[in-house]
Amino acid sequence: MVYTINIKGLERDLPLCSINDELYIAAFVLFGDVELTEHCARELNKLALAHDVMITAESKGIPLICEMCRLSGSNRYVLARKSVKLYMKDVVACETKSITTGALQTLYKELDKTFFNRVDNMVGMGDHDIGFDFTLSTVATYKATGEDIYREKSIAAAKVLGDRFREKGQFIQIAGDADCKDAKLYRLIIDCLMNINLLYWAGKETGDAEFTRKGFAHFNTTIETVVRDDGSTLQNFYFDQATGARLCGGTKQGLSATSCWSRGQAWGVTGVPFTYYYMKNDDIIPKYYKIVDYYLDRLPTDKIAYWDLDFTDGG
């Protein structure tokens, strides 16, 4: 007996396996079926959201995830093993329910120390993006596993981000040193509202108020400089290197200095609540509503923003 299934135009006859006298399961097996594997990988990639890495549990998902990575141009995926292998060092474990039996099973993965290398050797640590890089990696892993090494590296990364804070101007500089020759780097960017979450976390975790002070000072400077009265936002704001005096705003990716870059506005919509979560600064709420309303009021009918909110109809 078989059960015929159609997967986006590709048919397969699945053998029916008896569980008891009244229950059968149709066995869907990719192993050995190259055409089916390639077809499923292609269709799944169409549905996949933006991501940093793909992960699967062994073993049936291996050919599928390998093909998905190959088709998407990715050269790496993560495999969760069902037992600890000899080559695996510094292993983390996670209990989950088997999709087939419903029974508890434990999956194992070797720790990824890419971010350890970054903070230990100061590789790729030269801009403000380390904030959400480490919030989404080492901080998240520490919260999930309680492993002290992740706490240590997260705090070290927060110190590096804190060192980017410029007392002259009260902001976190996007990139470069305080005395960099390119004066255009002596600026803040609205994206950094997402990065200061690392400083707030470190302040709470360690009790060191300097982390929190720098994060909140940057937040207030950002709100005062890049948020216009109508709730729209600038992407960048520039400061005088010698004095910290506020100079002017602008954009690198929006339509113009007077328009509103959609992704920048989204940083405002998403980033402000992070600060509110830690600081409970009620005075920001009226301005935050303006930021959200400005974004929502300029969405086209399909609710997917154009690259700049000056465009609302595709014209």
Buried (B, 14 or more C-beta within 10 A) or exposed (E): EEBEEEEEEBEBEBEEEEEEEEEBEBEBEBEEBEEBBBBBBBBBBEEEEEEEEBEBBEEBBBBBBBBBBEEBEBEEBEBBBEEBEEEBEEEBEEEEEEEEEEEEBEBBBBBBEEBBEBBEEEEBBEBBBBBBBBBBBBBEBBEEBEBEBBBBBBBBBBBBBBBBBBEBBBBBBBBBEBEEEEBEBBBBBBBBBBBBBBBBBBBEBBEBEBBBBBBBBBBBBBBEBBBBEEBBBBBBBBBEBEEBEBBEBBBEEBBEEEBBBBBBBBBBBEBBEBBBEBBEBEEBEEBBEBBBEBBEEBBEEEEEBBEBBBBBEEE
